[in-house]
């Protein structure tokens, strides 16, 4: 439908829809009312920019019921809360993606991340909303994961109209007012809105969808970029022996072209096996153990969601039982005594991992020799660079992690 040039924006209807959205999703009210409305006849429906302006087509508001408009309000503000513009920019740099086609693909992937739990419970799904099952994908994954699983083609032809704005995929639009435009939020103001929404979710999770609870946890404690930290191991595993043990017809082999009428499978690259050793000694707090579980979940996503390739080993002064990851919440982090991760490294090596990740406060002896695999040590922020003194021995300082380990700070 071509918008009527004489159509004025029905603000009463639009704001009634926002109020409906806030009542249906009270934990998003702060974010919904932080958006500044800009009427625009260039926008197909509603779109956002990274400065928290929402551009609205008057014709779209005129023809759309209030209940559906409420769902669109929640959808658009979700792009901004989940930083889809910043994440799209990072993905574009990391994977060498360029052009409007790739940005459209990012918009579709971001919609899949949002729409799997946005609608229902008072919010009507708008016509044409893209969900993971629309592309034959599973629910509950992130934009970055969905991007790896589909390409533009005939099955996405019906989605070419999709345009949630630069706030969804990072590509500037002609209608954007930019950083110097009126009523945009500063970076500090945007962070404050995210923090208040996350605080409301964690304080009263109630019936909040799982995807939003995960977002709120990570807003307070962003997991490490494990896909980058494990990148060398991923490349080594992909090029090393045994890479051709598995075959897939998902991407036919190039040599199929030489055999007309026959589809040959290609070799499938296998992500690395990761063993996570978690320090469960008495010096590690419950909050730090919770942070460790968030990192375990992020590691599982970094290896393509292959939870069978991630094992978890609690360890204090002795190594406990190795647990294959099914759900990180179900792993018993038993311990509470002293700390000696050398026992954990010894037992971890029995699982024949490609990578060992040790999450610890650093108050432990370390193996005298490097393990025969890549090692990442995640340190909880407990002390200045020189280490924290033991309460019973003021002269004690823990050894710094060995030079052969990649060291990152957890929770910073």
ABEGO torsion letter per residue (X at the ends): XBBBAABBBBAAAAAAAAAAAAAABAAAAAAAAABBBBBBAABABBBBBAAGBBBBBAAAAAABBAAAAAAAAAAAAAAAAAGAAAAAAAAAAAAGBBEAAAAAAAAAAAAAAAAAAABEGGBBBBBGBBBAAAAGBBBGBBAAAAAAABBBBAAAAAAAABBAEAAAAGBBBAABAEAABBGBBBAAAAAAAAAAAAAAAAABAEABBAAAAAAAAAAABBBBBAAAAAAAAAAAAAABBGAAABBBAABBBAAAAABBGBBBBBBBBBBBBBBBBBBABAABBAAAAAAAAAAAAAAAAAAGGBAAABBBBBBBABBBBBBBBABAAABBBBEGBBBBAAAAAAAAAAAGBABBBBBBAGBBBBBABBBABBBBBBBBBABBAAEBBBAABAABBBBBBBAABBBBBBGX
